Each structure stands twice: as C-alpha cells, then as structure tokens.
Amino acid sequence: MTHYKTELKQLVKLTWPLLIAQITQTMMGVSDTIMAGRFSATDMAAVAIGFSITFPILSFLQGLAMAIPPIVSKLHGGNQTNKIANATQQAAYLLIPCSLVVVAGCLITPYLFSLIDMEPELRSITVDYIFYILITAPAFACYQVLRNFCEGLSNTKPTMIIMGIGLLINIPANYILIYGKFGLPAMGGVGCGIATGLVYVGMLIATIAYVYLSKKMKPFSLFEHINMPNLGEMFRTFKLGLPIALTILFEVTLFGVVALLLSPLGANTVASHQIALNFSSLMFMFPLSLGMATTIRVGYFQGKQDQKGAATATQTAIGFGLGIALITATLTIVGRHQIAILYSNDDVVIDVAISLMTLAAMFQLSDAVQAISAGALRGYKDTNAMFIITFIAYWGIGLPIGYMLALTDWIVPAVGAPGFWIGFICGLTSAAIFLGLRLKHIQQKLSLNSLTD
C-alpha cells in the first residue's frame, strides 16, 4: 500500500501543472473565438473555420513531439544522462522539417479556399488567419520539443508557467490587434491569428531561456554541444511519434466530422452538440494530463528496468483517474442545466444540450481508462498497437454506430445528436477495454522477460 501512496504523490506532482497547462491552452482558443465574435459575426466564423484547420495540423506536430517524453524519461531512469541531449536534438531535426512543410502548405491556402463557395470577406479573413498561425509552425514545433524535453525529465511546472504567460500575452495582444489600439489598424479575426503566432514565438523564447538558465536543466547540457543529424535515431523517433500523432489527428477530426454530419439537422442541433463537446473536452483535460504523467513515470521505470514500479504507476494512475472521473461525471449530471445556460439562452438548444451532457457523463469513466492506458502504452513505447486500437474503436465502432442511430432508421428510428453520443460511448468503451487488455499483455510480457534475464 505504501508503494501506491508514494506513486500517487509523484503522479499528482506531475499531473497538476500539466492540467493547468492544458486548460490554459484550451482557453487561448476560447478567448480567440469570444473576442473575434465581439468584433463581428464574420470574423468569429473565420476564426472558427481557421481554428478547425490549424488545430489538427498543429496537434499532429505536437503528437510527433510526444515521442520525446518516453525516450527521455527512459534514459533518465537508466542514468544515461549523457544521451538525453542528443535524443532531444534528433527529435528537433525531425520536427523542424515537418513544420517547414506546414509553412509551405500554408502558401497554397488561398488557392485551396478559392475552390470553396464562400463569401469573399469570410474567405479573405479565414485565409489570412490560417497564414499567420501556420507561418509560425517552426516556432511551435521547437517549443513542443523543449516542452516535452522538460516533461520527460519530470519537470512539468515550466510548461504550466509558460503556458500561463502565453495566455496573459494572448488576451491583450488580441485586444490590441483586433480592435486596432496604439495606432495599429483594426484587423479583426486576422489579428487573432497574428496574436496567436506571436504567442508561439514568445513561448519558444521563454522556454529556451528557461532551459539555458535553469540550474535544474544544466546537467543535461542541451545547448552545450550540437550533434549532427542521425537518420537512424530520427527514424526511431518518427516511428514512435507517428502513431501518437495520427491517434490525435483521427480523434480531433472525428468530432469535426460529427459536427458536419449533424449540420443538416439545423443550427440548434449543432449548437447543442458543440456545448456538450466543449464541456466534455474541458473534463477530458483531467485524464489527458494524468495520462501524460503516466507516460513519464512508466518511461522512467522502464529505464530502471523496474517492471513492478511501472505496473504500480499504471494501476495507481487508473485508480486515481477513475476516482476523478466519478466526481466529474457526477458534477456533469448534477450541473448540466446550469452549464447549458452558460452557453445559450435558447430553450431548444438548452434541452438538447442537457440530454447530451447526460450521455457525456456516462463515457467519462471509459474516457479516463482509455486516456491513461494510452499514456502508459506510450511509456512502454508501444504506440503502433495504441494507434490501431483507437482508430478501430473511434472510426470502426463509434462513428458507424453513431451514424446509424443518429441519421438512419436501420436499428431504431433516427434519434439525431444523441445517437452520435451513444456512438462515442461505444467507441470509448471499446478503446478502454482493448487498450487495457493490450496494456496487461505488455506488462505480463515484460515481467516474464525480466524473470528470464
């Protein structure tokens, strides 16, 4: 029991800064939408469309960078400090070219949008918003490398502090650029894009300064010696990070596809779906942050070749995550009416949102198990199986079931938006079961191998 208490303290120490950082990152998108919306409906729509495009792209880069914590934490646990700088630099050599591809891609955005039937003003604002965010993709990628380097060393507080500073910069920068203060022209939604790009650059500079100046980071000598690119190590990082990136990408796009499929049912239905989705995304920050902490702890124990410690970390995280999920699910059910009112004053929208949040509460337990199990599997560097399982669960089980229930009469008369949320429950529960079984298989395999060594 003592081992579980000790591990719980370590997990909480790692998780709470990650949680605040994730919430802060979410708040940046929320502040962009709200502030652009107060300027004009067209600017708000442009920011919403632009965000739906830039978010998956940047999430993909972030997913590649999430290969760094299991690599670094394993080296750290194995007392191979001298190899950590090289491993991080090889990851940078991988991410920077990927980010340059993004920059090149944003140059053809005007042409791609010219093929879409949109109002000229909306198209112009959207294209400029996307351009100013994606042009800073290299800064975003380098920030993610340094962030995950710190997190892999169990140093999560800098992420929290720097993300907090980013939000504090984002809000006044939005205000100045959107409304044209201090002699600058009013740029509306385009100003949001410029402000967000500046925040990415600012967070990179702040993280470089921290890594360079912090006594805590000195032993790892990240900037003292620049290693040459090693294609073998870059490929190993890519092989580990690509399934993580694709998992995130498919999860993000799934919810976007559902919103599109619901659009024929009317604005009220889509609005209700977005309310439930927005609040559920906020609740998901808890298991997501705990899953990220679990990756660090499992990777650390792998470096020490301590399979019992890794299993204890995983069990503790899942138990703790289920406890938090019970609390958030209860709060969702009890407060669903008050939560819906915060988003809308339309009675029809509120009623549908309330029913969807009841369903959202039901999958929070499964969501916790699947997010933490996925985090543990990243720590074990078992990312291919994780990707296959989540892809089948989301796109092969959840979406088809949701589609049949929501929009067809094949099983029962079409029920609309609740059908997709029942599909989410089926998909997330399937992911939780299969990821849990895969995790158990990996742990048993490694335990047997450690006994025979």
C-alpha positions as CSV (number, residue, x, y, z in Angstrom):
1,M,0.0,0.0,0.0
2,T,2.9,2.3,0.8
3,H,4.2,2.0,-2.8
4,Y,0.8,3.1,-4.2
5,K,0.7,6.2,-1.8
6,T,4.2,7.2,-2.9
7,E,3.4,6.7,-6.5
8,L,0.2,8.7,-6.1
9,K,2.2,11.6,-4.7
10,Q,4.5,11.5,-7.7
11,L,1.7,11.4,-10.2
12,V,-0.2,14.3,-8.6
13,K,3.1,16.3,-8.5
14,L,3.5,15.7,-12.3
15,T,-0.2,16.0,-13.2
16,W,-1.4,19.3,-11.7
17,P,0.9,21.5,-13.7
18,L,0.1,19.6,-16.9
19,L,-3.6,20.0,-16.2
20,I,-3.3,23.8,-15.7
21,A,-1.2,24.0,-18.9
22,Q,-3.8,22.0,-20.9
23,I,-6.7,24.2,-19.6
24,T,-4.7,27.3,-20.4
25,Q,-4.1,26.1,-23.9
26,T,-7.8,25.5,-24.4
27,M,-8.6,28.9,-23.0
28,M,-6.4,30.5,-25.7
29,G,-8.8,29.1,-28.4
30,V,-11.8,30.2,-26.4
31,S,-10.5,33.7,-25.9
32,D,-9.8,34.0,-29.7
33,T,-13.4,32.9,-30.6
34,I,-15.1,35.2,-28.0
35,M,-13.0,38.3,-28.8
36,A,-13.4,37.9,-32.5
37,G,-17.1,37.3,-32.1
38,R,-17.4,40.7,-30.3
39,F,-15.8,42.4,-33.3
40,S,-18.2,40.8,-35.9
41,A,-20.0,37.6,-36.7
42,T,-18.0,37.2,-39.9
43,D,-14.7,37.4,-38.0
44,M,-15.9,34.9,-35.5
45,A,-16.9,32.5,-38.2
46,A,-13.5,33.0,-39.9
47,V,-11.6,32.2,-36.7
48,A,-13.8,29.2,-36.1
49,I,-13.1,27.8,-39.6
50,G,-9.4,28.7,-39.4
51,F,-9.1,27.1,-36.0
52,S,-10.8,23.9,-37.2
53,I,-8.0,23.7,-39.9
54,T,-4.9,24.8,-37.9
55,F,-5.7,22.9,-34.8
56,P,-5.4,19.4,-36.3
57,I,-2.2,20.4,-38.1
58,L,-0.5,21.7,-35.0
59,S,-1.9,18.8,-33.0
60,F,-0.1,16.5,-35.4
61,L,3.2,18.2,-34.8
62,Q,2.5,18.1,-31.1
63,G,1.8,14.4,-31.4
64,L,5.2,13.8,-33.0
65,A,6.9,15.7,-30.2
66,M,5.1,13.5,-27.6
67,A,7.6,10.7,-28.6
68,I,10.2,12.7,-26.6
69,P,9.0,12.0,-23.0
70,P,9.1,8.2,-23.2
71,I,12.6,8.4,-24.8
72,V,14.0,11.0,-22.4
73,S,12.3,9.5,-19.2
74,K,13.7,6.1,-20.0
75,L,17.2,7.5,-20.5
76,H,16.8,9.5,-17.3
77,G,15.6,6.4,-15.3
78,G,18.6,4.4,-16.7
79,N,21.1,7.1,-15.6
80,Q,22.1,7.7,-19.2
81,T,22.1,11.5,-18.8
82,N,24.8,11.9,-21.5
83,K,22.4,10.6,-24.2
84,I,19.4,12.9,-23.4
85,A,20.6,16.0,-25.3
86,N,21.3,14.0,-28.5
87,A,17.9,12.2,-28.4
88,T,16.2,15.6,-28.0
89,Q,18.2,17.2,-30.8
90,Q,17.4,14.3,-33.1
91,A,13.7,14.9,-32.4
92,A,14.2,18.6,-33.3
93,Y,15.8,17.6,-36.6
94,L,12.6,15.6,-37.3
95,L,10.1,18.2,-36.3
96,I,11.6,21.3,-37.9
97,P,11.4,19.9,-41.5
98,C,7.9,18.7,-40.8
99,S,7.0,22.3,-39.6
100,L,8.6,23.7,-42.8
101,V,6.3,21.5,-44.8
102,V,3.4,23.1,-42.9
103,V,4.7,26.6,-43.8
104,A,5.0,25.6,-47.5
105,G,1.4,24.2,-47.3
106,C,0.0,27.5,-45.9
107,L,1.3,29.3,-49.0
108,I,-1.3,27.4,-51.2
109,T,-4.1,28.1,-48.8
110,P,-5.5,31.0,-50.9
111,Y,-5.8,28.7,-53.9
112,L,-7.5,25.9,-51.9
113,F,-10.0,28.3,-50.5
114,S,-10.7,29.8,-53.9
115,L,-12.2,26.4,-54.8
116,I,-14.8,26.7,-51.9
117,D,-18.0,28.6,-52.3
118,M,-17.7,31.2,-49.5
119,E,-18.4,34.9,-49.1
120,P,-15.3,36.9,-50.3
121,E,-14.9,38.7,-46.9
122,L,-15.1,35.4,-44.9
123,R,-12.7,33.7,-47.3
124,S,-10.2,36.6,-47.0
125,I,-10.2,36.7,-43.2
126,T,-10.0,32.9,-42.9
127,V,-7.0,32.6,-45.3
128,D,-5.1,35.4,-43.5
129,Y,-5.9,33.9,-40.1
130,I,-4.6,30.5,-41.2
131,F,-1.5,32.0,-42.8
132,Y,-0.4,34.0,-39.7
133,I,-0.7,30.9,-37.4
134,L,0.9,28.3,-39.7
135,I,3.8,30.6,-40.7
136,T,4.9,30.3,-37.0
137,A,4.7,26.4,-37.1
138,P,8.6,26.1,-36.8
139,A,8.4,28.1,-33.5
140,F,5.5,26.0,-32.3
141,A,7.4,22.8,-33.2
142,C,10.6,23.9,-31.4
143,Y,8.6,24.9,-28.4
144,Q,7.0,21.4,-28.3
145,V,10.4,19.8,-28.5
146,L,11.7,21.8,-25.5
147,R,8.4,21.4,-23.6
148,N,8.5,17.6,-24.0
149,F,12.2,17.5,-23.1
150,C,11.4,19.2,-19.8
151,E,8.4,17.0,-19.2
152,G,10.4,13.8,-19.9
153,L,12.7,14.8,-17.1
154,S,9.6,15.0,-14.8
155,N,9.8,18.8,-14.8
156,T,6.3,19.9,-15.7
157,K,6.0,23.2,-13.9
158,P,7.8,25.2,-16.6
159,T,5.1,24.1,-19.1
160,M,2.4,25.4,-16.7
161,I,4.1,28.8,-16.1
162,I,5.0,29.4,-19.8
163,M,1.5,28.5,-21.0
164,G,0.1,30.8,-18.4
165,I,2.3,33.6,-19.6
166,G,1.2,32.7,-23.2
167,L,-2.5,33.2,-22.2
168,L,-1.6,36.5,-20.5
169,I,0.1,37.7,-23.7
170,N,-2.7,36.4,-26.0
171,I,-5.6,38.3,-24.5
172,P,-4.1,41.8,-24.6
173,A,-2.5,41.1,-28.0
174,N,-5.9,40.0,-29.3
175,Y,-7.4,43.2,-28.0
176,I,-4.7,45.4,-29.5
177,L,-4.7,43.8,-32.9
178,I,-8.4,43.0,-33.3
179,Y,-9.6,46.5,-32.3
180,G,-6.6,48.5,-33.6
181,K,-5.1,50.1,-30.5
182,F,-1.9,52.2,-30.0
183,G,-2.1,53.4,-33.6
184,L,-2.4,50.0,-35.2
185,P,-5.2,49.3,-37.7
186,A,-8.2,47.2,-36.6
187,M,-7.6,43.7,-38.0
188,G,-10.5,41.7,-36.6
189,G,-10.1,38.0,-36.9
190,V,-6.8,38.3,-38.7
191,G,-5.5,40.0,-35.5
192,C,-6.3,36.8,-33.6
193,G,-4.0,34.8,-36.0
194,I,-1.2,37.3,-35.6
195,A,-1.6,37.3,-31.8
196,T,-1.5,33.5,-31.6
197,G,1.6,33.4,-33.8
198,L,3.3,35.9,-31.6
199,V,2.4,33.8,-28.5
200,Y,4.0,30.7,-30.1
201,V,7.2,32.7,-30.7
202,G,7.1,34.1,-27.2
203,M,6.6,30.7,-25.6
204,L,9.6,29.4,-27.5
205,I,11.8,32.2,-26.4
206,A,10.7,31.8,-22.8
207,T,11.3,28.0,-22.9
208,I,14.8,28.5,-24.5
209,A,15.7,31.0,-21.7
210,Y,14.5,28.5,-19.0
211,V,16.4,25.5,-20.4
212,Y,19.5,27.6,-20.9
213,L,19.5,29.4,-17.5
214,S,17.9,26.9,-15.1
215,K,20.2,25.1,-12.7
216,K,17.8,22.2,-12.8
217,M,18.4,21.7,-16.5
218,K,22.2,22.3,-16.5
219,P,23.2,18.6,-16.1
220,F,21.5,17.7,-19.3
221,S,23.6,20.2,-21.5
222,L,21.0,20.5,-24.2
223,F,22.7,23.6,-25.8
224,E,26.4,22.9,-25.0
225,H,27.1,20.6,-27.9
226,I,25.1,20.4,-31.2
227,N,25.0,16.8,-32.5
228,M,24.8,16.1,-36.2
229,P,21.5,14.7,-37.6
230,N,21.4,10.9,-37.3
231,L,18.9,9.4,-39.7
232,G,18.6,6.2,-37.7
233,E,17.7,7.9,-34.5
234,M,15.4,10.3,-36.3
235,F,13.6,7.4,-37.9
236,R,13.2,5.7,-34.5
237,T,11.7,8.9,-33.1
238,F,9.4,9.2,-36.1
239,K,8.4,5.5,-35.8
240,L,7.4,6.1,-32.1
241,G,5.8,9.5,-32.7
242,L,3.8,9.0,-35.9
243,P,1.2,6.6,-34.3
244,I,0.8,9.1,-31.4
245,A,0.3,12.0,-33.9
246,L,-2.1,10.0,-36.1
247,T,-4.1,8.9,-33.0
248,I,-4.5,12.6,-32.0
249,L,-5.3,13.6,-35.6
250,F,-8.0,10.9,-36.0
251,E,-9.6,11.8,-32.7
252,V,-9.7,15.5,-33.4
253,T,-11.1,15.0,-36.9
254,L,-13.7,12.6,-35.7
255,F,-15.5,15.3,-33.7
256,G,-15.3,17.6,-36.7
257,V,-16.9,15.0,-39.0
258,V,-19.7,14.5,-36.5
259,A,-20.4,18.3,-36.5
260,L,-20.6,18.2,-40.3
261,L,-22.9,15.2,-40.3
262,L,-25.2,16.9,-37.8
263,S,-25.4,20.2,-39.8
264,P,-28.4,19.1,-42.0
265,L,-30.4,18.8,-38.7
266,G,-30.2,22.5,-38.1
267,A,-28.2,25.1,-36.2
268,N,-29.9,24.3,-32.9
269,T,-28.7,20.7,-33.0
270,V,-25.2,21.6,-33.9
271,A,-25.1,24.3,-31.2
272,S,-26.3,21.7,-28.6
273,H,-23.6,19.3,-29.8
274,Q,-20.9,22.0,-29.5
275,I,-22.0,22.9,-26.0
276,A,-21.7,19.3,-24.8
277,L,-18.5,18.7,-26.7
278,N,-16.9,21.9,-25.4
279,F,-17.7,21.0,-21.8
280,S,-16.6,17.3,-22.3
281,S,-13.3,18.5,-23.8
282,L,-12.7,20.5,-20.6
283,M,-13.4,17.5,-18.4
284,F,-11.1,15.4,-20.6
285,M,-8.2,17.6,-19.6
286,F,-8.1,15.6,-16.3
287,P,-7.4,12.1,-17.7
288,L,-5.3,13.5,-20.5
289,S,-3.0,15.2,-18.1
290,L,-2.8,12.1,-15.9
291,G,-2.1,10.0,-19.0
292,M,0.8,12.3,-19.9
293,A,2.2,12.0,-16.3
294,T,1.8,8.2,-16.6
295,T,3.9,8.2,-19.7
296,I,6.7,9.9,-17.8
297,R,6.5,7.6,-14.8
298,V,6.3,4.4,-16.9
299,G,9.2,5.5,-19.1
300,Y,11.3,6.3,-16.0
301,F,10.7,2.9,-14.5
302,Q,11.5,1.3,-17.9
303,G,14.9,3.0,-17.8
304,K,15.4,1.5,-14.3
305,Q,14.2,-1.9,-15.7
306,D,11.7,-1.9,-12.8
307,Q,8.6,-3.6,-14.2
308,K,6.9,-3.7,-10.9
309,G,7.3,0.0,-10.4
310,A,5.9,0.7,-13.9
311,A,2.9,-1.6,-13.2
312,T,2.3,0.2,-9.8
313,A,2.4,3.6,-11.6
314,T,-0.1,2.4,-14.1
315,Q,-2.5,0.9,-11.6
316,T,-2.3,4.0,-9.4
317,A,-3.0,6.3,-12.3
318,I,-6.0,4.3,-13.5
319,G,-7.5,4.1,-9.9
320,F,-6.9,7.8,-9.4
321,G,-8.3,8.6,-12.8
322,L,-11.5,6.6,-12.2
323,G,-12.0,8.5,-8.9
324,I,-11.7,11.9,-10.6
325,A,-14.0,10.7,-13.4
326,L,-16.7,9.7,-10.9
327,I,-16.5,13.2,-9.5
328,T,-16.6,15.0,-12.9
329,A,-19.4,12.7,-14.1
330,T,-21.5,13.5,-11.0
331,L,-20.8,17.2,-11.4
332,T,-21.8,17.0,-15.1
333,I,-25.1,15.3,-14.3
334,V,-26.0,17.5,-11.3
335,G,-25.0,20.8,-13.0
336,R,-26.0,20.0,-16.6
337,H,-28.8,22.6,-16.7
338,Q,-26.7,25.4,-15.2
339,I,-23.8,24.5,-17.6
340,A,-26.1,24.6,-20.7
341,I,-27.4,28.0,-19.6
342,L,-23.9,29.4,-19.5
343,Y,-23.6,28.7,-23.3
344,S,-27.0,29.6,-24.6
345,N,-30.4,31.2,-23.7
346,D,-32.3,29.3,-26.3
347,D,-34.6,26.8,-24.6
348,V,-34.5,24.2,-27.5
349,V,-30.7,24.3,-27.5
350,I,-30.5,24.0,-23.7
351,D,-32.9,21.0,-23.6
352,V,-30.9,19.0,-26.2
353,A,-27.6,20.0,-24.6
354,I,-28.8,18.7,-21.3
355,S,-29.6,15.3,-22.8
356,L,-26.2,15.2,-24.5
357,M,-24.4,16.1,-21.3
358,T,-26.1,13.2,-19.5
359,L,-24.6,10.9,-22.1
360,A,-21.3,12.7,-21.9
361,A,-21.2,11.9,-18.2
362,M,-21.6,8.2,-18.9
363,F,-18.4,7.9,-21.0
364,Q,-16.1,9.8,-18.6
365,L,-15.2,6.6,-16.8
366,S,-14.3,4.9,-20.1
367,D,-12.5,8.0,-21.3
368,A,-10.3,8.0,-18.2
369,V,-9.3,4.4,-18.6
370,Q,-8.5,4.7,-22.3
371,A,-6.6,8.0,-21.9
372,I,-4.4,6.7,-19.0
373,S,-3.9,3.3,-20.7
374,A,-2.8,5.1,-23.8
375,G,-0.4,7.2,-21.7
376,A,1.1,4.0,-20.1
377,L,1.5,2.4,-23.6
378,R,3.4,5.4,-24.8
379,G,5.7,5.0,-21.8
380,Y,6.2,1.4,-22.8
381,K,6.9,2.7,-26.4
382,D,4.0,0.5,-27.7
383,T,2.4,3.1,-29.9
384,N,1.6,1.1,-33.0
385,A,-1.0,-1.1,-31.2
386,M,-2.4,2.0,-29.5
387,F,-3.0,3.7,-32.8
388,I,-4.6,0.6,-34.4
389,I,-6.9,0.1,-31.4
390,T,-8.0,3.7,-31.1
391,F,-8.6,4.0,-34.9
392,I,-10.8,0.9,-34.9
393,A,-12.6,2.0,-31.7
394,Y,-13.3,5.5,-32.9
395,W,-13.8,5.1,-36.6
396,G,-14.7,1.4,-36.9
397,I,-17.1,1.2,-34.0
398,G,-18.1,4.6,-32.5
399,L,-18.7,6.5,-35.7
400,P,-20.7,3.8,-37.6
401,I,-22.9,3.1,-34.6
402,G,-23.4,6.8,-34.0
403,Y,-24.3,7.4,-37.7
404,M,-26.8,4.5,-37.8
405,L,-28.5,5.7,-34.6
406,A,-28.4,9.4,-35.4
407,L,-29.3,9.6,-39.1
408,T,-30.8,6.3,-40.2
409,D,-33.7,4.0,-39.3
410,W,-31.6,0.9,-39.6
411,I,-31.7,-0.1,-35.9
412,V,-34.2,2.3,-34.4
413,P,-35.9,5.5,-35.7
414,A,-33.2,8.2,-36.2
415,V,-32.6,9.9,-32.9
416,G,-30.4,12.8,-34.1
417,A,-27.5,14.1,-32.0
418,P,-27.9,11.7,-29.0
419,G,-27.2,8.8,-31.5
420,F,-23.7,10.1,-32.1
421,W,-23.1,10.4,-28.4
422,I,-24.2,6.8,-27.8
423,G,-21.6,6.0,-30.6
424,F,-19.0,7.9,-28.6
425,I,-19.8,5.8,-25.5
426,C,-19.4,2.6,-27.6
427,G,-16.2,3.8,-29.2
428,L,-14.6,5.0,-26.0
429,T,-15.6,1.9,-24.0
430,S,-14.2,-0.3,-26.8
431,A,-11.0,1.7,-26.7
432,A,-10.8,1.4,-22.9
433,I,-11.3,-2.4,-23.0
434,F,-8.8,-3.1,-25.8
435,L,-6.2,-0.7,-24.6
436,G,-6.5,-2.2,-21.1
437,L,-6.0,-5.7,-22.5
438,R,-3.0,-4.6,-24.6
439,L,-1.5,-2.9,-21.5
440,K,-1.9,-6.1,-19.5
441,H,-0.3,-8.2,-22.3
442,I,2.7,-5.8,-22.5
443,Q,3.2,-5.8,-18.7
444,Q,3.0,-9.6,-18.5
445,K,5.4,-10.0,-21.4
446,L,8.0,-7.6,-19.9
447,S,7.6,-9.2,-16.4
448,L,8.3,-12.7,-17.9
449,N,11.3,-11.3,-19.8
450,S,12.7,-9.7,-16.7
451,L,12.5,-13.0,-14.9
452,T,14.3,-14.9,-17.6
453,D,17.1,-12.3,-17.9
